[in-house]
Amino acid sequence: MKQKRSYKRTERVGQQLHEVIAGLLLTDADDPRLQMVQVTGVEMSPDLRYAKVYYIMLDGEEPEEGVGAALERFAGYAQRVIGDQLRLQYVPRLTFVFDEAVMRGRAMDELLAKLPES
């Protein structure tokens, strides 16, 4: 009998992309605006051709102007490195998306901290 895998291929590939992209941002990103970017997750399309890369700013603020454009330029470089490092049939097209869920979570934490204890 065939054993079920504990998680899908899309999740495994997403995790590999997360590690590669996060490492590249730390070591190879030459744009100073990218020094404060941290990858929070990667969501893969079912056919593994597209990847949404979610990120936050380490200072906890909204990204400043120009960070999105810098990430778009970085995406091309990251795709070339991914093609070299990972054995995939297709190199996924990367799209960077600001992770607003983290910002909402921080705002909720601040609101809860302001509530009086009873």
Order of alpha helices (4+ residues) and beta strands (2+ residues): alpha-beta-beta-alpha-beta-alpha
